[in-house]
């Protein structure tokens, strides 16, 4: 089987790349080992925290800042093309401090935004309670008014449907055996069934499984799984208007009154368990932050794997193998960065300049063990 582009991974990243490439007139086949969207894409909370997640100036802040504005346009287009409301909701993200000292630290941590055009406001205790009356008493917080939220399951479903309608073909149950090369260039993908999918370009968007794909020539710990456990609580009516992040958890409201409580960060390999300790800690943190959640109904819990890199930057663009492009390692911000990642991949495939420089996200930065030292330190600590 042949296509212009063969995408490995049918999650939100692979589906987003497939959509924009198919719309650009390229034939695309997407290979997914299980069911498209079954991994991190459908398990995410949907925080679009370009301000809240940018803990200082640099490549991550630039990428997040470029990613957020695209979501409003994508939500409108997806609604028109698929009829699915992805619940893109503006309203900001509120980070709440636990003590006066932590409020000062939070204000100092985000002070770099002043003069950059990014909006952030340091709020007093009264201002925080006015913004979100259900919150427990706190000394204050920092508000990022431009941030937003989205429903990841609906967003993925819409992107997947849009990609199929644009002509992308999805192959489920396609376990990748290896990336095929000729003259040191990627020319396709072989799957365990024996089928070979040949393509002018291969895009690796396999999330936490990216380094397990033979032929990618990535260090085995360039991307590793970071397990995150999430709890869903149900209330008869919404108690929050926006995303709230506290010292030990974040809370993401849905339009129907549900609240998502997340998320743990655990380096336990590919163990997918939901643990008693993890759920206990999340529930305790949630009820401490919003006491009314103590009367909520326990709806569901799940876990999934975020693709983690040592410096928490994704791997984007060209790889060490000509013809192989990378769209992986997005860690906590896969949903937020899906549109900008897809546009970067599309630009490279079409021979155009990406919407922003991609050198800071190149895989070559992780080629040395020294650059991956923060990853080993964090894994040992956790």
PyMOL commands that set and color helices and strands:
alter all, ss='L'
color gray80, all
select helices_A, chain A and resi 12-23+40-43+59-82+100-109+111-113+125-131+152-166+207-212+276-289+291-295+331-349+359-361+363-366+369-381
alter helices_A, ss='H'
color red, helices_A
select strands_A, chain A and resi 2-8+28-32+47-48+89-90+93-96+121-124+140-144+148-149+169-172+176-182+185-191+196-204+224-234+243-245+250-253+259-262+297-308+315-318+324-328
alter strands_A, ss='S'
color yellow, strands_A
deselect
rebuild
show_as cartoon
